[in-house]
């Protein structure tokens, strides 16, 4: 049976506060736990009026306190925005509070614009290098700080890899993330390119292909990861997960209507439009789109899994079988009606309720 999990960006809709959006997502994670989903991850995005998931670790702590079984994690922490020790300590503390329930997914993209990225981490000196270029070293540093006994690699990763100075210094001073615990978060490497696949394989980490972005290259990335995988203390064999946007309803027409607000949001991002809170379903239906936005909506509609429970379940199975992945993580994108409570997500919860019986045992 395919393992099914949930990815959440915590969308903020018209006239909804960030606090209300978080409350709506808390209702969603509680539904996911009740329905038997394996894990629930929070993304990291910044300076976006339509997204409230700016701090995965804070949200994980809040959601873990409101649940009891489901795994909680980051999908992911954008490591170039942060100091490795800070992330290691945050997730060591989460694991100490909720042992056996915490995942740490790491990504290389900034999840924001260049100005916001600069403000998040501040200036880097020339000896530090660009945060994106030091990503392989930073990933190894986080793993070492969380307690891995794997020695840092002395081999460069890629032509621009600046070395492993941070790892060497961390181990020389016996620096470890505190508090120390008997277990460690499960680490995953996120990406949508050959770079992330090759790095995950080299470090012996589980790998997530961000399929919900609609990027090409999934077959090549997964093949590269599996063929070059090097077993590690944490993981003996390749472990893979892919993501997918879903909108599920009693009819295919309704599922399309529910998906339209987020389709428009993504179309505006892709075409350089204004970033605003997510439209309601009624406002989206009344919105006139330009030619480029219409084409983007059509393209994404084909890539997203939109339809009835039977239709979406069949496409999830097809995705699993085609790529041989261990798990599928769905992002329910259904919008809200004008009269829906600001602290609830009926359409997103309904998507999970409809698709869960095809995959999970409550």
Secondary structure, 3 states (H helix, E strand, C coil): CCEEEEEECCECECCCCHHHHHHHHHHHHHHHHHCCCCEEEECCCCCCCCECCCCHHHHHHHHHHCCCCCEEEEEEEEHHHCCHHHHHHHHHHHHHHCCCCEEEEEECCCCCCHHHHHHHHCCCCCCCCCCCCCHHHHHHHHHHHCCCCCCCCCCCCCCCCCCCHHHHHHHHCCCCCCCCCCCCCEEEEEECCHHHHHHHHHHCCEEEECHHHCCCCHHHHHHHHHHCCCCCCCCCCCCEEEEEEEEECCCHHHHHHHHHHHHHHHHHHHCCCCCCCECCHHHHHCCCCCHHHHHHHHHHHHHCEEECHHHHHHHHHHHHHHHCCCEEEEEECCCCCCCCCCCCCHHHHHHHHHHHCCCCCC
